[in-house]
């Protein structure tokens, strides 16, 4: 029987925990989607974001990097009026900005996947905690990646967001004895 963390408190969140959270991915579109959802989560609960995932996908062209990178001021303004998503202009602009950066990496033959996974030599970093209270909000690596992403021009990529992101996309694989 699966032991769930406190945040997996309903069927939607249990499904997320069972089928998405912590599953290693090297697909740039998925990594971009999760980065975008994580930045929208700042100051909110993950449940608030995940239950709106399909609305975010619709609003952000299924997180197709080239399409989001092409969003103009008018599209950004429309998104600030879209009640189905979080209408924070700074977060919307950060998502478009981040897509443009990833797109420029693609044009230079680089990927977000290669960038992120290079920090762990292509293998998930396994972390074990006796209980959920021991789980940090950030660590040295999330601080380093955050700093490097900010230097590259990414927005809304503080060390706490990045720690959560690394867990979500399976770069960190956590085991917790007692959530």
N, C-alpha and C positions, 0 to 999 in steps of 0.2 A: 504494500500500500504506500502510495506516495505521500510524503509529508510536505505540505505546502507552506511557503512563507506567508506571513500575515497579510501581505498585499494581495495574495491570490485568494480572495475571499468570496468569489462567486464563479459561476461557470465560465464566463468570459475570461477572467484572469487566470483561472486554472488551465484553460485551453492555451492561453499565451505562455504560461509557465511550461506546460507539457510539450508544446509544438514549436515555439519560437525562441523563447528566452534561452540564451546560452548555447544556441546551435551555431557552431562555427560556419561562417560564410565568407567567401572571397568574391562575391558578386558585387560589383560597384553599385549597381542600381539599388540593391537591398541595403548595402552599407550607407548609401546616400539617404534612402528612405528612413532608416533607423536613426541616422544622425539628425535628420530634419525633425523627426518625431521627438527625439530626445531634447532638442533645443526648444521645441514648443512646450515640453513638459516642465521646463524651468519655472519654479514657483507654484506648480500644480502637481496633481497626482498622476502617476502613470495611467491609472484607470481612466481618468478624464480624457487622456489623449487616445489610449488604445480603443476605447469605445467609439471614437470618432475617426478611426483609421480609414475607413472607406470614404468618408467625407474629405479627409486630407488627400487621399489618393485621387479623388475626383478633382479637387481644387488644384492639385499640383501635378496634373497630367501623368498620373500613375508613377510619379517620381522619376520620369524619364529625364535624365540629366540634361540632354540637349534642349528639350522642350522647356524645362524650368529655367535654364540659363537664358533662354530667349524672352522670358517674361519682361514686359516693358512697364513703364510707370502706370499706364492705364490698367493693366492686369493686376498690378500690385494694389492699386486703389480699389479695384473690384473685390479683391480678396479681403481687404480691411472691412468690407461690408457683408461678407459671407458669414452668416450666423451659425453655419454648420461646423465651422472650424474656430480656432482661437484667432481672434482678429487683431493681434498685436502687430503693428506695422514693423517694429524692429525685428521681430522674429520672422515675419514674412520676407522682409528685405534680406535678412541673414540667410534664409533658405535659398533665395535667388542668387545671392552673392556666392554662397558655397557651391552651388551648381556651376556657376561660371568658372570658379577655380578648378573644380574637378574636370570640367570640359577642357580647360586650357591644359591640364595635365594629360588628358587623353590625346590631345593634339600633339603633345610633346612625347607621346609614347609611354606615359606614366599612368598609374592607376591609384585610386584611393586604397584599394586592397593591398597593393604592394607597399605603399607607404605605411599603413597601419600594421600589417603583419611583419614588416621588417623589424619592428621593435621586439618581437618575440620569436624571431628567427623562423617564422612560418608555422609555428606550433602553438596551440593554446597554452596559456600559462595557467597551470592548475593551482587553485588556492583552496585551502581548507580552513573552516572555522568551526569551533565547538557550538556556537549559537549565533543567531542573527544579530545580536547586540554587538558582537565583535567585528562585524562587517564595517569596514571604513567607508567614509563618504568619498575619499580620494586616497591616492597613494603616490609614491615617487614616480612611477611610470605614467600614471594619468596626468601628473603635473608636467612631466617632460613632453608628452604628446600634446597636451594643451598648449604649452609654450611654443612648440614647433608649428602647430596648426595656426596659432595666432600670428606667428612670424610669417607664415605663408599667406595670410590674409583671411583665413576662416573667421567667422563670427559666431558668437554664442557657443564657444567651445572651452569653457572653464574646466578646471580639473575635476569638479564634481560631476558635471555633465559627461565628461569623457570617461570617468570611472564607470558610471552607470552604462554608458554606451559600450564600453569594452566588455562588460558583463553580458549585455543584451545580444551582442553579435558574436559571442563565443570566443573572443580573443582571450578573455578571462573565463575560465571554467571553474565555477564555485561548487564546492560541496559544503553543506552546512548540516551538522549533526542534528541540531534542534533549532528550527526556525522560530 
